[in-house]
């Protein structure tokens, strides 16, 4: 369950660094590293069977979706569309896990 979180931690962090390197976009750098840290912390907590790992990964997914969706709908550019899709998919995944662990 922590593998998607670790994968997205790496992808978001690298994506933020690439966004900064290509366009000197500090919001891309801060957003990518920030969301990557949330995913990484969530993955670590899940791996250690500690509380709040699923919460962090779900929060990171919601944040990723909320941050990328307006730009995706406005510009129809491939990167924001992919980020929105990834955010929605992982929010669904971690939402399901949250429901299974905490609400059943």
For each residue, the residues with C-beta under 8 A, 3 or more apart:
1: 4 5 46 54 97
2: 5 6 42 43 44 46 47 53
3: 6 7 43
4: 1 7 8 57 90 93
5: 1 2 8 9 39 40 42 43 46 53 57 60
6: 2 3 9 10 39 40 43
7: 3 4 10 11
8: 4 5 11 12 35 36 39 60 86 90
9: 5 6 12 13 36 37 38 39 40 43
10: 6 7 13 14 36
11: 7 8 14 15 36
12: 8 9 15 16 32 33 35 36 39 60 64
13: 9 10 16 17 32 33 36 37
14: 10 11 17 18 32
15: 11 12 18 19 28 32 79 83
16: 12 13 19 20 28 29 30 31 32 33 35 36
17: 13 14 20 21 29 32 33
18: 14 15 21 22
19: 15 16 22 23 25 28 29 32
20: 16 17 23 24 25 26 28 29 32
21: 17 18
22: 18 19 25
23: 19 20 28
24: 20
25: 19 20 22 28 29
26: 20 29 30
27: 30 31
28: 15 16 19 20 23 25 31 32
29: 16 17 19 20 25 26 32 33
30: 16 26 27 33 34
31: 16 27 28 34 35 67
32: 12 13 14 15 16 17 19 20 28 29 35 36
33: 12 13 16 17 29 30 36 37
34: 30 31 37 38
35: 8 12 16 31 32 38 39 60 63 64 67
36: 8 9 10 11 12 13 16 32 33 39 40
37: 9 13 33 34 40 41
38: 9 34 35 41 42 56 57 59 60 63
39: 5 6 8 9 12 35 36 42 43 56 57 60
40: 5 6 9 36 37 43 44
41: 37 38 44 45 53 56
42: 2 5 38 39 45 46 52 53 54 55 56 57 58 59 60
43: 2 3 5 6 9 39 40 46 47 53 57
44: 2 40 41 47 48 53
45: 41 42 48 50 51 52 53 56
46: 1 2 5 42 43 49 50 53 54 57
47: 2 43 44 53
48: 44 45 53
49: 46
50: 45 46 53
51: 45 55
52: 42 45 55 56
53: 2 5 41 42 43 44 45 46 47 48 50 56 57
54: 1 42 46 57 58 94 97 98 101 102
55: 42 51 52 58 59 98
56: 38 39 41 42 45 52 53 59 60
57: 4 5 38 39 42 43 46 53 54 60 61 90 94
58: 42 54 55 61 62 91 94 95 97 98
59: 38 42 55 56 62 63
60: 5 8 12 35 38 39 42 56 57 63 64 90
61: 57 58 64 65 87 88 90 91 93 94
62: 58 59 65 66 87 91
63: 35 38 59 60 66 67 87
64: 12 35 60 61 67 68 83 86 87 90
65: 61 62 68 69 83 84 87 88 91
66: 62 63 69 87
67: 31 35 63 64 83
68: 64 65 71 72 80 83 84 87
69: 65 66 72 73 80 84 87
70: 73 74
71: 68 74 75 77 80
72: 68 69 75 76 77 80 81 83 84
73: 69 70 76
74: 70 71
75: 71 72 80
76: 72 73 81
77: 71 72 80 81
78: 81 82
79: 15 82 83
80: 68 69 71 72 75 77 83 84
81: 72 76 77 78 84 85
82: 78 79 85 86
83: 15 64 65 67 68 72 79 80 86 87
84: 65 68 69 72 80 81 87 88
85: 81 82 88 89
86: 8 64 82 83 89 90
87: 61 62 63 64 65 66 68 69 83 84 90 91
88: 61 65 84 85 91 92
89: 85 86 92 93
90: 4 8 57 60 61 64 86 87 93 94
91: 58 61 62 65 87 88 94 95
92: 88 89 95 96
93: 4 61 89 90 96 97
94: 54 57 58 61 90 91 97 98
95: 58 91 92 98 99
96: 92 93 99 100
97: 1 54 58 93 94 100 101
98: 54 55 58 94 95 101 102 103
99: 95 96 102 103 104
100: 96 97 103 104
101: 54 97 98 104
102: 54 98 99
103: 98 99 100
104: 99 100 101
